[in-house]
Amino acid sequence: MKLFEIIPYRLFSVFTSKNREVYTDVLFALQRVMQRQNVSRQEFVSVLLEEMEEELFSLDLVEDQLSEGAEVETQMNARAYAQCILRHFRDVGWIRLETDPVTFEEMIVLPYYAIPILETLLQLSSDEVREYASFVHATYATLKTAQVESDGKMLYAALQTAVQNTRRLWDELRMLLDKIYDFHQRAINEAAINQLLIQHFEEYKRQLHDKVIYPLMTVDSVARFKTPILSILRDWQDDPETLGRLTAQALQSHRYSTEGDAVNAILVELIYVSDTYSQLDKLIADIKKRQTAYTGATTERVNYYLNADHSVASHLAQLLNKLAHANENMQRRMLESMVGALGLFTEGFIDEESLYQPPKKKCEEASPQPIVIEAPQVDIMDGFLKEISRQYNRKQVRSFILGQMDATGTVSSEQLRMHTMEDLALTMLAAIQADEDDAPYTVEFFGAQCDNGRFRIPRMVFRRRR
């Protein structure tokens, strides 16, 4: 059957609604309560009032047409809000309401299609670590038990359990690989060393490394049980008597209409489990490589923050240090560039010597000296830009500019809120990165300069990209 022949077409509308946070919490509460016992409508309403009464009052009744209109909201209490949610869940297909024939109470029933969906959502939102070792041991124990039994009545059931455990093992290891990739990307994009350390020690090491990766690399149950599992599967595949028993039991399950279909399906499942265990070494090697890459990136990032001064003031100090050692012609050129970018000005003072005019010296005639024009030290400014680019990632730069834009999606040089050297650095990077294809904004220059506070910057307009 097709998917929407099984589930109602409005089932997932609760996750696109303005009330999706409340709806999700109510669904999770319902799943948790119904794992222990059947629950009546009134009992579950009491649970909601006890656990999330404040959340219920944040419900927008008009959003999903939960009431007659917005004007009744002030007349409703928390119990009425909870009843509205249950009626909405009944209408979109998340629950059924059935009357108990003995007590005549309305009982809440989760349809069969809603249970696996809720379990998947709970798994995604849970921090619980799933141990891969239990899947490997369970597969070996099931196959070994079925093999040593004299009557062989559980061969087909054992094969189905092995297929399910193998599939779950592969999925868990693939999820582990992707989780390490996610930590790697977060480490690359993280600009604050404190957050980087919290992410590594509190999240990665405690939740992922110590509970999953370290046992995977040390206990090594995959290597321990892999060879016995493959040996059992080869024996079953090569033994006509065992294949015959598997085929008979598969036909008794009424999954297949002909013997040929049953034999083909059994061989496919035997080969699937064998091939998966044969490929586990490569998958575990990929996990090790990704873990090494993440650890290296995190260590390099931490060392960079600990051993370098990333303030704009330190970059200016480097420029001024190079300025002090440059010749007069280069000093003039560098100062002109810095004045235009930073709004520098000359400062002096008056003392008792200020009114004294020294005598003019007579210039002696001499042969003219050739004028030597040295190439400007472009690498100094390039180095400055590279340094601030490493300090501020693209996400920070784009958030800074987009946050400055008004309702029309534009902001000009005069409108920019620039108070610190960090604001100046972010503005410079925003103008440079505007030409990138994925930049969410554009910039237009007007060939002049303007003053913004204590800074002088090019006259330009940033526009949100349509």
HUBEL-V235550 format. One record per helix or strand. SS is the DSSP state (h for helix, s for strand). FROM is the first residue (numbers start at 1). LEN is the number of residues. Records with the same first field share a line. If there is no record, write none. Layout:
BEGIN
SS=FROM-LEN / FROM-LEN
END
This chain:
BEGIN
h=3-4 / 11-5 / 20-15 / 41-17 / 70-6 / 78-15 / 112-14 / 133-16 / 155-35 / 193-26 / 221-18 / 240-13 / 259-49 / 312-13 / 328-15 / 378-14 / 394-11 / 421-13
s=39-2 / 95-5 / 106-5 / 410-3 / 441-12 / 455-10
END
